[in-house]
Every structure is written in C-alpha cells, then in structure tokens.
Amino acid sequence: MTPTLSHGDLHAYLDRIGIDAPAGPGLDALMRLQLAHLQAVPFENLAIFAGRSVTADNNWTFSKVVDQMRGGWCFELNGAFAQLLEAVGFTVHRLAAAVLLGGPNQVVDHLVLEVVLDQPYLVEVGFGDNAPIVPLPLQAVGPIETRCGTFEFLNSPQGTTLAQLVDGVPEARYRFKRVNHQPRDFEPVSMRLQSDPALHWSTSPFATRLLDDQGTRIILTRDRLKTCRGNDISEQLVDPDDWNDVLFEHFGIVESVPPEALERRPD
C-alpha cells in the first residue's frame, strides 16, 4: 500500500515506541522496530468493556495506538504497525489467518504481516504470548530457533501454519495464506469478535506486553497480574478495586473497566 502516515505522524509513532528513526528498511531496523513495539504497546481488549467499538480502519488504529497511548488487538496493532513500516519504506502485505490455539479452525480471525526484504518475513506484534518476537523467514525449512522459542512453518494445501515447538512437538498457532489484503477486509471479523458473547474477547478483559528481548512478559487478567520468564511464572492477586490502578502502573493505560467485567464467571 501507499504509505498513509505523514512525516509528523511517523515521528509521533516512533516517539510512542521509544525508538529513533531507522536509516531505511532493513532486517536490523525491522527487528528493532518490532521489539520496541512489543515492549511499548500492549496487546489488550479493554475498549470493548468501556462500550467502545474497535475497527481495522487505518485512521482509527493510528489514533488509538499513538494519540491515545493505548494498545489493542491484532487488527489494531498489526494494522497500525503496517502503517509505520510502510512509512519507513518497507513493503508490507497484510495476511488473513485462522487462529488454531483452540483446535481446527477454518474461519479467518487474525491479521498478521508479511514484510518483504531480500526474502519474505512473518512479523507479529498483535498476538500476545505464543508468538515470535523477531521476524521469521517465511522460506525457512525446518525449525527456526529464536530467543523466545523455536518455531516452524508447516505447509499444506490449506495454507501455511505457524507452529511453535514445545518439548519438540509442533503446536499450531495459526494458519494463513500469503495473499495481500486491505484493512477494510478485516472489518467484518473485527465486529464479530467484539460482539459475540461466546468468545473470550468480549467476556474477559486482559492486557499484556513484552518486558525484554528474552521473551519476559507481564499479563493482567481479570483477577491477577502475572510475570512470565520462560517457565518461571510469578503472580499476584488483584482486587477489583485496584484493577484500573494496576493497569495504569504496568501498562500506562487510563481506563475504567467496570466492576462487573471483573467478576469471576463459571467455567
């Protein structure tokens, strides 16, 4: 796509994630931009609980991430990040994916990025945990070792599956086809995910972000705050009266999540 960010917007975005403007597109710049974004911009679904709809529109995603200093989910975060990369000079394709964490799934419910350099890379800033924090070469054959785990692309007639190796066994994360889409193509699924009461997106508030380049992550759920360093997980209970303060302290987000959203529901 043609870059949509002005010069001023680009530098506002770079300030938001705390990084200087790269000299131009390249793998090192891509790695630094991705890591900075993952550390600065939370993966969260809190707007839904404040009664605000979210959209995949470019103007919305930029404003929410940069002007409002918020996070978001895949359509917002990967959508906004695509605009940043294009403004820097990268060639970016927006890919539609079906999340497989809950088992087989044929329905598109995720946006992920392909960035083309000397070869194509899968780039992700909108999946929370269970996702790579560095660009993954899409043409790689066999396991890809990273600081936060080992990943592999598995090809089939249905598309390409991103899998993470856990104890040597590939666990599917999502499946995608390498077909470029427009932001508006993701609008129907974005509306469905935020309005379906059977889905956790609309019933369970959360926020998470990366803390370092080793994969350490902090996660705020309905009733607890967790810090995950590999297999070392520490957690503390969070009182509903303190939840919004904890959210601001660890994620920099000012939001009033209503008490009823924090009530424990039966499984």
N, C-alpha and C positions, 0 to 999 in steps of 0.2 A: 504493500500500500504506500501511497504518497505520505510522507511524514505530516502529522497533524499538529505537532507541538511547535509553537513559536520559539524563538531564541530565549525569550524570557521564561516561557513555560519549561523549557529544557533545564535551565539553570535552577529554577524553583524545585524541579523534581530531583535534581542532583543534590541540592541542599537538603531536601527531605530525607534522603537516604545517606547523607553524610559523606559524599564522595566527590572528588574533583572530576571535572570533565575529562574523559579519555581523549587521547590524541586522534583517535579514529577507531573504526571497527577492527577487532582482532580477538583472538581467543583469550588472551590475558585480560583485556578490557571486559570481555563478556563474563569471565569468571569473577572479576572484582565487582561488577555491577550486580550480578546475581546474588553473590554473598551479602553485599551491602543491603540489597532489597530484603532478603530473607531476615536479616537482623533488625531492620528498622521498621518494616511494615508487617503488622500481624495478619495472620490468617484468622478471620473471625466472621461471625454471622449475627452480630448484635443489632443491626438496623432493623431486622425483622421483628425483634421483640420490643422495639420502640414504635412499631407500627408504620415503618417507612419501607416502601418498596425499593428494591435494588434493580439495576439494569445493566446491560452489557454495553450501553452507549459510550462512545469514546469521551464525550464531554463529562458525563457522569463519573466514569471511573477515574479520570484525571483529577477532577474536583474533589472527589471523596478521599483519594489517597494523598494528594498534595495540599490542597487548600484546607480540607477539614482534618488533616493529620490522622486519618483513620486507616483501618485495614479493610478486609473484605474477603470474599471467596474467589474461586478460580476465575469466573467471568470478569470480575473487577480487577483482581491482582495481575493475572496473566494478560488481561486486556490492557491495563494501564502500562505494564512493563513492556509490552509490544510497542506501544507508542514511544516510550523512552528509547528503546533500542533503535527504532526506525529514525528517530531524531538524531541519534548519534551516527547513523549511517549503515546500520545492519540491515540485511534482508531478512524479513521475518514472515513466516507462514503460521496462521492460526489453525490448529488442528482440532477436530472434534474427537472426543474419546468417550468410551464407556467404562465407568469405574467397576472393577472386579473384586473389590475388597469383601463384598458380601456374597460372592459366588458369581456364577454365569450371569451376564447382562448384555443385552443387545441394544439398550437404549442409550443414546448419547446424553451424558450428564456432566461433561467436563471439557474445559478448554485448556490445551497445552500448546507450547510453542516449538516450532522448528526454526532454528537460526542457521542460515547458510553462510559458511566461510569457505575454507578450502574444501570442506566437506560439511554435510548437514549435522547439526547437533540438536538433541532434545533439551529444552530448557524449561525449568519449572520453578515458579515462585508462588503457586496457588494451590497446593495440595496438603499443606500441613506436614505432619510426620509421614513416614512411609514413602518419602520421596527423595530423590537425589538433590544435593545442594551444589552440584557442579554440572556443567554441560556434559551430556553423554553423546559420544559419536554414534550416530544412527547406523552407520555402516559397519560398526564393530561386530565381529563374530566371536561368540563365546562370552564368558563373564568379564565385566568391567569393574575393576577394583577402584573404590573411592574411599575418602576418609570416613564417610558415614555409612558404609556398607558396600556390598557387591551386587551389581545389577546386571541384567542381561535382556536383550531384545529377542523375543521369540516370534518368528514369522509364520503366518498361516493364511489360508485363503480369506479369512475374516478380517485380516489386518495384522498389525504389529502389536505385540503385548509387551509392556514393560513389566518385568518381574524382578523381585529382589530375592537374593539367595539367603535363606535363613537356615543355618546348620546344613548348608549345602543343597537345600531343596528350594527350587524356584517358587516363590509365592507371587501370584499375579497382582499387579496394582491397577493397571487399566490397559485397554486395547484401543488403538487408534488407526486411522488410515491417513496416509500422507497426502491429503487433499486440502488445499488452502480455502479458508472460509472468511467471510466478512463478519464484523462484530454483530451486526443485526441478525445473523443466522442463529446466534445463541440466545436470542431474546425469549423465544417460547419456552425453552427448557429452564431458563433462569426463573421465569414466572412460575412454572410448575413446581420447581424445587422449593421455593419460598412459601408456597401456598398449600402444599399437600400435608395435612396433619399427620399422615402416616410416616413421614420422613423426619429424621433427626434434625435436619436443617431448621425446621420450623418449630421444634419442640425442646431442643437442648442448647442453651447458649454456651458459647465457648470462645476462647481466644488463645492463640499460640504463636510463638515466634522463635526463631533461632537465636542462640546466645553467642556462638563462636563458630570457628571453621572446622571444629571437630564433630559437629552434629549435636551438641548440647542444646536442649530445647526446654522452654518453660511453657506450661499448659494450664490454663484456668478453665475448669469445668463448673458445673452447677454448684458443687459443694466443696471443691478442693483445688489447691494450687500444687502442681507437680513440676519438679525439675528432673529431667531425664538425661543422664550422661551414660550412653550406652545401655548396659544392663543395670546400672546403678540408678535407682529411682527413689527420690525423696518426695514426700508430700505432706501437706498440712491442710487441715480442715478450714474452710472459710465460712464464717457466719453470714447469712443472707444480709444482715445489716451492714456488713463490712465489704460486701462483694464489689460494689462500684468503686470504693476506695482502693481495693486491691487491683482492680482493673486499671485504674489510673497510675498507680505506683509502678506496675510492672510492664504496662503496655502503652502508657501515655494517652489513653483514650478516655475522654469525658463522655459518659453515657449513663443514663438512669434506667437500668434494666429493672423492670417491675418485679416486686417480690414474688408474685405468682409464677413467674418464669423460672424462679429458683427453687420451687417446691419439688421435692423428690416424687417421681411418678413410679407406679408399679411397673416392673419389667413385663 
